[in-house]
Amino acid sequence: MTSHFEADQRSGPRYLASLDVRAEWDDSDGKHIIAEGTTENIGPQGTLVHLPRHLPQVGGRVKLEVHDADGKSLLVVTEVLRIERNPGHPLAALQLLDQSDEWKGMIWEPAAPRVAPPPAVDGEDEEEDEDEQ
């Protein structure tokens, strides 16, 4: 039996995160489009965004302003890798063309899931304090 494996070309893990975005681009007729939406997931080199009214063209450039959970925003230039024309949920996959360090520190890393440590069992903290002395 033959197995077929495809190498994943992703630059790192994607994290599910819904952040507000504002996208700007020029369509094929030269009309300037401004669209607001949300991220679906965030990777170290780009994001998948839901833009409910308009989608840019594959290969086009998009100025993307992303608002983090603290209300700060980051403006990046992206390229459209693919679009998904689902009438109920249109998506655009965008790859960063600049500011990847800022993106990673401000957008991608904070989107990572956080795992809380298990709650301490009664008396466990006291034992740890005694061991440290």
Phi, psi and omega per residue, in radians:
M1 nan 2.330 -3.131
T2 -1.729 2.333 3.074
S3 -1.859 2.559 3.114
H4 -2.112 2.099 3.095
F5 -2.057 2.362 3.064
E6 -1.829 2.325 3.088
A7 -1.237 2.322 3.115
D8 -1.400 2.145 -3.090
Q9 -1.551 0.141 -3.108
R10 -1.179 2.610 -3.100
S11 -1.524 -0.015 3.141
G12 2.830 3.118 -3.105
P13 -1.176 2.600 3.024
R14 -1.733 2.464 3.107
Y15 -2.042 2.333 3.064
L16 -1.192 2.158 -3.139
A17 -2.755 2.405 3.130
S18 -1.960 1.689 3.095
L19 -2.001 2.545 3.110
D20 -1.237 2.437 3.110
V21 -2.329 2.734 3.000
R22 -2.257 2.175 -3.097
A23 -2.040 2.470 3.106
E24 -2.341 2.379 3.080
W25 -2.810 2.937 3.056
D26 -1.833 2.292 3.123
D27 -1.394 -3.116 -3.065
S28 -1.130 -0.368 3.096
D29 -1.571 0.025 -3.131
G30 1.518 0.030 3.124
K31 -1.302 2.324 3.127
H32 -1.436 2.157 -3.111
I33 -1.898 2.370 3.006
I34 -2.162 2.145 -3.107
A35 -2.304 2.524 3.074
E36 -1.981 2.555 -3.117
G37 -2.873 -2.711 -3.135
T38 -2.462 2.723 3.044
T39 -1.372 2.599 3.028
E40 -1.714 -0.834 3.052
N41 -2.575 2.826 -3.058
I42 -2.297 2.273 3.071
G43 -2.029 3.065 -3.104
P44 -1.218 -0.306 -3.122
Q45 -2.183 0.227 3.134
G46 2.968 -2.926 -3.066
T47 -2.698 2.756 2.988
L48 -1.839 2.138 -3.069
V49 -2.076 2.542 3.047
H50 -1.693 2.032 3.084
L51 -2.077 1.794 -2.952
P52 -1.158 -0.442 -3.024
R53 -1.913 -0.668 -3.068
H54 -2.354 2.575 3.023
L55 -2.146 2.440 3.062
P56 -1.321 2.972 3.136
Q57 -1.490 2.562 3.065
V58 -1.033 2.329 -3.110
G59 1.575 -0.216 -3.127
G60 -1.350 2.871 3.103
R61 -1.713 2.430 3.140
V62 -2.310 2.224 2.961
K63 -1.463 2.147 -3.061
L64 -2.114 2.165 3.051
E65 -1.855 2.097 -3.106
V66 -1.953 2.314 -3.141
H67 -1.816 2.079 -3.119
D68 -1.354 3.108 -3.079
A69 -1.146 -0.383 3.134
D70 -1.566 0.024 3.131
G71 1.601 -0.066 3.079
K72 -1.377 2.720 3.128
S73 -2.216 2.672 3.098
L74 -2.241 2.265 3.111
L75 -1.807 2.167 3.140
V76 -2.293 2.775 3.023
V77 -1.810 2.312 -3.088
T78 -2.250 2.906 3.018
E79 -2.099 2.456 -3.127
V80 -1.409 2.050 3.117
L81 -1.498 -0.710 3.122
R82 -2.816 2.815 3.037
I83 -2.241 2.692 3.065
E84 -2.142 1.936 -3.045
R85 -1.554 0.771 3.068
N86 -1.203 2.065 -3.075
P87 -0.983 -0.550 -3.126
G88 -1.506 -0.313 -3.059
H89 -2.759 1.237 -3.120
P90 -1.204 2.396 -3.063
L91 -2.274 2.640 3.030
A92 -2.271 2.242 3.061
A93 -1.583 2.107 -3.049
L94 -2.068 2.338 3.111
Q95 -1.937 2.351 -3.139
L96 -1.126 2.465 3.013
L97 -1.935 -0.196 3.131
D98 -2.685 2.993 3.017
Q99 0.960 0.671 -3.103
S100 -1.167 -0.572 3.111
D101 -1.146 -0.774 3.108
E102 -1.112 -0.715 3.126
W103 -1.017 -0.863 -3.103
K104 -1.075 -0.791 -3.087
G105 -1.279 -0.596 -3.022
M106 -1.725 -0.539 -3.029
I107 -1.985 -0.963 -3.005
W108 -1.231 -0.941 -3.083
E109 -1.066 -0.744 3.095
P110 -1.139 -0.352 -3.139
A111 -1.378 -0.224 -3.120
A112 -1.064 2.461 3.112
P113 -1.118 2.482 3.125
R114 -1.870 2.299 3.109
V115 -1.869 2.117 -3.141
A116 -1.365 2.493 3.073
P117 -1.150 2.656 3.135
P118 -1.108 2.641 3.141
P119 -1.112 2.547 3.124
A120 -1.200 2.484 3.075
V121 -1.511 2.487 -3.126
D122 -0.887 2.272 3.116
G123 1.553 -0.285 -3.104
E124 -1.162 -0.699 3.129
D125 -1.104 -0.681 -3.128
E126 -1.127 -0.693 3.133
E127 -1.128 -0.729 -3.134
E128 -1.119 -0.700 3.135
D129 -1.114 -0.683 3.116
E130 -1.173 -0.663 -3.137
D131 -1.147 -0.576 -3.095
E132 -1.296 -0.373 -3.085
Q133 -1.444 nan nan
